[in-house]
Amino acid sequence: MKPLTFSVLRLLNDGEFHSGVTIARNLGVSRASVSNALRGLDEVGLVVHKIHGRGYRLPDPVQWLEREMILKHLDKETKIFRLEILDTVESTNSLLLQKAAMEMSSSSGTVHVVVTELQTGGRGRRGRKWYSGLGDGLTFSLLWRFQQGANLLSGLSLAVGVAIIRVLQSSGIGGAVLKWPNDVLFHYRKLAGILIELQGDMLGPTVAVIGIGMNLKQSDCIRTHINQGATDLFSITGEMPDRNKLLAALLTELVTVLREFECQGFAPFRDEWVHYHGFENKCVILHLPDGSSQEGVVHGVGMDGSLLLQTPTGNRSYSSGEVTLRRVA
């Protein structure tokens, strides 16, 4: 999407009709440019009504991310965040990894966050594509600098999952569960996902880019691209949450969790994570990197975040890697 498209959509965000002539005059462009800017919006989950003689109207306005509102909701933690809000980007994780490589000497204690209205090439675990539309969710990445090496950061994605569950519950949204190692589900449908990518030396320090995608109100168009069960907060609660307030709550809780994780690792979060695991004491099947599979019953996780599975041949432990967990019907 072009920058002009976002400018036009923001003008249409009052829900009223605006003529192409008026829009063009306000933005200093031609009517043809306005028309071209509004093409293909159905691909990002938006519908714009066009009526001859009246102009264009956005029937379901976008709840835009607003820097000042986010900072206001961050309250006491405002000063530690370096918040970057983009209209569109291919991947917030990839962009932040690039920035991290160029800013290895950045000031300690500053948390760089990139959040976008539209992500066009979002990735999930194992290279799967993360589908999202314009303004229909929260898509952001947070950079955290650990003094430890990557081998001491096992369980980080699980701790991040705990942070997300805490925020949902404090927002009055109960019933969400975790799926090892990095998904948040509601009625076994995916509500949010976590992707963590690391840079650094074996002995440290390590840069962790923590990417989070959460579905708030998906359009039918976006849903058609998703080949697994998915849901959103609107389907769960019947209303669209305040994106700015929810993002601030997530960032605040993430900082709390990451500070504790930095000092004590995954151990303080282990019991809480197990409590929220939707597959605890359930029969599952693990698809392993070599193409084989293993069936068993989940019995918690280790101090390093590895999945503990009771199998017919004994108890086994699996680290996340390329392992995929599926429920046995």
NORLIN-V99849 format. One record per residue. N is the residue number from 1. PHI is phi as a letter, one per 40 degrees, with the letter a starting at -180 (NA if undefined). OMEGA is omega in radians with two decimals (999 if undefined). NEAR is the number of other C-alpha atoms within 8 Angstrom. Layout:
# NORLIN-V99849
n = {N & N}
phi = {PHI & PHI}
omega = {OMEGA & OMEGA}
near = {NEAR & NEAR}
This chain:
# NORLIN-V99849
n = {1 & 2 & 3 & 4 & 5 & 6 & 7 & 8 & 9 & 10 & 11 & 12 & 13 & 14 & 15 & 16 & 17 & 18 & 19 & 20 & 21 & 22 & 23 & 24 & 25 & 26 & 27 & 28 & 29 & 30 & 31 & 32 & 33 & 34 & 35 & 36 & 37 & 38 & 39 & 40 & 41 & 42 & 43 & 44 & 45 & 46 & 47 & 48 & 49 & 50 & 51 & 52 & 53 & 54 & 55 & 56 & 57 & 58 & 59 & 60 & 61 & 62 & 63 & 64 & 65 & 66 & 67 & 68 & 69 & 70 & 71 & 72 & 73 & 74 & 75 & 76 & 77 & 78 & 79 & 80 & 81 & 82 & 83 & 84 & 85 & 86 & 87 & 88 & 89 & 90 & 91 & 92 & 93 & 94 & 95 & 96 & 97 & 98 & 99 & 100 & 101 & 102 & 103 & 104 & 105 & 106 & 107 & 108 & 109 & 110 & 111 & 112 & 113 & 114 & 115 & 116 & 117 & 118 & 119 & 120 & 121 & 122 & 123 & 124 & 125 & 126 & 127 & 128 & 129 & 130 & 131 & 132 & 133 & 134 & 135 & 136 & 137 & 138 & 139 & 140 & 141 & 142 & 143 & 144 & 145 & 146 & 147 & 148 & 149 & 150 & 151 & 152 & 153 & 154 & 155 & 156 & 157 & 158 & 159 & 160 & 161 & 162 & 163 & 164 & 165 & 166 & 167 & 168 & 169 & 170 & 171 & 172 & 173 & 174 & 175 & 176 & 177 & 178 & 179 & 180 & 181 & 182 & 183 & 184 & 185 & 186 & 187 & 188 & 189 & 190 & 191 & 192 & 193 & 194 & 195 & 196 & 197 & 198 & 199 & 200 & 201 & 202 & 203 & 204 & 205 & 206 & 207 & 208 & 209 & 210 & 211 & 212 & 213 & 214 & 215 & 216 & 217 & 218 & 219 & 220 & 221 & 222 & 223 & 224 & 225 & 226 & 227 & 228 & 229 & 230 & 231 & 232 & 233 & 234 & 235 & 236 & 237 & 238 & 239 & 240 & 241 & 242 & 243 & 244 & 245 & 246 & 247 & 248 & 249 & 250 & 251 & 252 & 253 & 254 & 255 & 256 & 257 & 258 & 259 & 260 & 261 & 262 & 263 & 264 & 265 & 266 & 267 & 268 & 269 & 270 & 271 & 272 & 273 & 274 & 275 & 276 & 277 & 278 & 279 & 280 & 281 & 282 & 283 & 284 & 285 & 286 & 287 & 288 & 289 & 290 & 291 & 292 & 293 & 294 & 295 & 296 & 297 & 298 & 299 & 300 & 301 & 302 & 303 & 304 & 305 & 306 & 307 & 308 & 309 & 310 & 311 & 312 & 313 & 314 & 315 & 316 & 317 & 318 & 319 & 320 & 321 & 322 & 323 & 324 & 325 & 326 & 327 & 328 & 329}
phi = {NA & c & d & c & d & c & c & c & c & c & c & c & c & c & g & c & c & b & c & d & c & c & c & c & c & c & b & g & b & c & c & c & c & c & c & c & c & c & c & g & c & c & c & b & g & b & b & b & c & b & b & d & g & b & h & b & a & b & c & b & d & c & c & c & c & b & d & c & c & c & c & c & c & c & f & c & c & d & c & c & c & b & c & b & b & b & c & a & a & c & a & c & c & c & c & c & c & c & c & c & c & c & b & c & b & c & c & c & g & c & b & c & b & b & b & b & c & a & b & c & b & c & b & b & c & g & g & c & c & b & c & a & b & c & g & c & a & b & b & a & b & b & b & b & b & b & c & c & c & c & c & c & b & d & g & c & c & c & c & c & d & c & d & c & c & d & c & d & c & c & c & g & b & c & g & c & b & b & b & c & b & a & b & b & b & b & f & g & b & c & b & a & b & b & b & b & b & b & b & i & c & d & c & g & c & b & c & b & b & b & c & b & b & b & c & b & a & c & c & c & c & c & d & c & c & c & c & a & c & b & a & a & c & c & c & c & b & g & a & c & c & c & c & c & c & c & c & c & c & c & c & c & c & c & c & d & c & c & c & c & c & c & c & b & g & c & d & c & b & d & c & c & c & d & d & c & c & c & b & c & g & b & c & b & b & b & c & c & d & c & g & c & b & b & b & a & b & c & b & g & b & c & c & c & g & c & c & b & b & c & b & d & b & h & c & b & b & b & c & c & f & b & c & b & b & b & c & c & c}
omega = {-3.12 & 3.08 & 3.14 & 3.14 & 3.14 & 3.11 & 3.13 & -3.12 & 3.13 & 3.06 & -3.11 & -2.98 & 3.09 & 3.11 & -3.12 & 3.07 & 3.07 & -3.14 & 3.09 & 3.12 & -3.13 & 3.13 & -3.11 & -3.13 & -3.13 & -3.07 & 3.10 & 3.13 & 3.13 & 3.08 & 3.12 & 3.12 & 3.10 & 3.14 & 3.13 & -3.11 & -3.08 & 3.10 & 3.03 & -3.11 & 3.10 & 3.13 & 3.10 & 3.01 & -3.13 & 3.07 & 3.07 & 3.10 & 3.08 & 3.14 & -3.12 & 3.13 & 3.13 & 3.10 & -3.05 & 3.11 & 3.08 & -3.02 & -3.13 & -3.04 & 3.11 & 3.04 & -3.01 & 3.01 & -3.11 & -3.06 & -3.08 & 3.12 & 3.12 & -3.13 & 3.10 & -3.13 & 3.10 & 3.04 & -3.01 & -3.09 & -3.03 & -2.98 & -3.08 & -3.05 & 2.93 & -2.96 & -3.14 & -3.13 & -3.10 & 3.04 & -3.13 & 3.11 & 3.13 & -3.13 & 3.10 & 3.11 & -3.11 & 3.14 & -3.11 & 3.06 & 3.10 & 3.13 & -3.14 & -3.13 & -3.12 & -3.03 & -3.10 & -3.10 & -3.10 & -3.03 & 3.12 & 3.11 & 3.09 & -3.11 & -3.13 & -3.14 & 3.03 & 3.12 & -3.06 & 3.05 & -3.09 & 3.07 & -3.02 & -3.11 & -3.12 & -3.13 & 3.00 & 3.11 & 3.11 & 3.04 & 3.12 & -3.14 & 3.07 & -3.10 & 3.07 & 3.12 & -3.13 & 3.07 & -3.07 & -3.12 & 2.99 & 3.12 & -3.08 & 3.08 & -3.11 & 3.14 & 3.12 & -3.12 & 3.10 & 3.04 & -3.14 & 3.02 & -3.08 & -3.11 & 3.14 & -3.11 & 3.10 & 3.13 & -3.10 & -3.12 & 3.12 & 3.11 & 3.09 & 3.08 & 3.09 & 3.13 & -3.12 & 3.12 & 3.13 & -3.12 & 3.12 & -3.13 & 3.13 & 3.09 & 3.11 & -3.12 & -3.14 & 3.05 & 3.11 & 3.13 & 3.11 & 3.02 & -3.14 & 0.01 & -2.94 & 3.13 & 3.00 & -3.06 & 2.96 & -3.03 & 3.10 & 3.00 & -3.01 & 3.11 & -3.11 & 3.12 & -3.11 & 3.04 & -3.13 & 3.10 & -3.01 & 3.01 & 3.07 & -3.14 & -3.11 & -3.10 & 3.12 & -0.04 & -3.11 & 3.03 & 3.08 & 3.02 & -3.04 & -3.14 & -3.14 & 3.02 & 3.14 & 3.13 & 3.12 & 3.10 & -3.09 & 3.05 & 3.10 & -3.13 & 3.14 & -3.12 & -3.10 & -3.13 & -3.02 & -3.07 & 3.06 & 3.14 & -3.13 & 3.09 & 3.14 & -3.08 & 3.11 & 3.12 & -3.10 & -3.01 & -3.11 & 3.11 & 3.12 & 3.13 & 3.06 & -3.05 & -3.09 & 3.14 & -3.13 & 3.10 & 3.13 & 3.12 & 3.11 & -3.14 & -3.14 & -3.13 & 3.11 & 3.12 & 3.10 & -3.12 & -3.10 & 3.08 & 3.12 & 3.13 & -3.13 & -3.11 & -2.98 & -3.14 & -3.04 & -3.01 & -3.10 & -3.06 & -2.99 & -3.09 & 3.14 & 3.12 & 3.14 & 3.14 & -3.09 & -3.12 & -3.09 & -3.09 & -3.13 & -3.12 & 3.10 & 3.10 & -3.12 & 3.02 & 3.12 & 3.04 & -2.98 & -3.07 & -3.11 & 3.13 & 3.12 & 3.12 & 3.13 & 3.12 & 3.12 & -3.14 & -3.12 & 3.09 & 3.04 & 3.10 & 3.12 & 3.12 & 3.11 & 3.12 & 3.12 & -3.13 & 3.12 & -3.04 & 3.05 & -3.09 & 3.11 & -3.12 & 3.11 & -3.12 & -3.13 & -3.13 & -3.11 & 3.01 & -3.00 & 3.11 & 3.13 & 3.14 & 3.12 & -3.12 & 3.07 & 3.11 & 3.06 & -3.09 & 999}
near = {6 & 6 & 7 & 8 & 11 & 10 & 9 & 12 & 9 & 7 & 8 & 14 & 10 & 7 & 10 & 8 & 10 & 11 & 10 & 11 & 7 & 8 & 13 & 13 & 9 & 6 & 7 & 6 & 8 & 8 & 10 & 6 & 9 & 15 & 9 & 7 & 11 & 10 & 6 & 6 & 10 & 8 & 9 & 11 & 14 & 11 & 9 & 10 & 8 & 8 & 7 & 5 & 5 & 9 & 11 & 13 & 12 & 15 & 8 & 7 & 9 & 7 & 7 & 7 & 9 & 7 & 8 & 6 & 9 & 13 & 10 & 8 & 10 & 12 & 7 & 5 & 8 & 9 & 6 & 8 & 10 & 9 & 9 & 8 & 10 & 9 & 9 & 10 & 11 & 9 & 11 & 16 & 12 & 8 & 8 & 14 & 9 & 8 & 8 & 10 & 7 & 6 & 7 & 6 & 4 & 6 & 5 & 4 & 5 & 9 & 10 & 11 & 13 & 13 & 13 & 14 & 14 & 12 & 15 & 10 & 9 & 11 & 10 & 11 & 7 & 5 & 6 & 7 & 8 & 9 & 9 & 13 & 15 & 12 & 10 & 12 & 14 & 15 & 14 & 13 & 14 & 12 & 13 & 10 & 8 & 11 & 7 & 10 & 14 & 13 & 6 & 7 & 9 & 11 & 12 & 11 & 12 & 13 & 13 & 12 & 14 & 11 & 12 & 11 & 12 & 9 & 11 & 11 & 9 & 7 & 6 & 6 & 9 & 6 & 6 & 12 & 11 & 14 & 11 & 9 & 7 & 12 & 13 & 14 & 13 & 11 & 6 & 7 & 10 & 13 & 14 & 11 & 12 & 15 & 12 & 9 & 8 & 9 & 7 & 10 & 9 & 7 & 7 & 11 & 11 & 14 & 12 & 12 & 14 & 13 & 13 & 12 & 12 & 11 & 14 & 12 & 11 & 14 & 10 & 7 & 10 & 14 & 9 & 7 & 7 & 9 & 5 & 6 & 8 & 9 & 12 & 12 & 14 & 11 & 9 & 7 & 8 & 7 & 7 & 9 & 8 & 7 & 11 & 11 & 10 & 9 & 10 & 12 & 11 & 11 & 9 & 10 & 12 & 11 & 8 & 8 & 11 & 9 & 8 & 9 & 12 & 8 & 6 & 8 & 13 & 15 & 8 & 8 & 9 & 12 & 7 & 8 & 13 & 10 & 7 & 9 & 11 & 8 & 10 & 11 & 8 & 8 & 11 & 13 & 12 & 11 & 12 & 11 & 7 & 4 & 6 & 7 & 8 & 9 & 9 & 11 & 12 & 14 & 10 & 10 & 11 & 10 & 9 & 9 & 13 & 12 & 14 & 13 & 13 & 11 & 11 & 5 & 4 & 6 & 8 & 8 & 9 & 9 & 8 & 9 & 4 & 7 & 11 & 8 & 9 & 8 & 9 & 6 & 2}
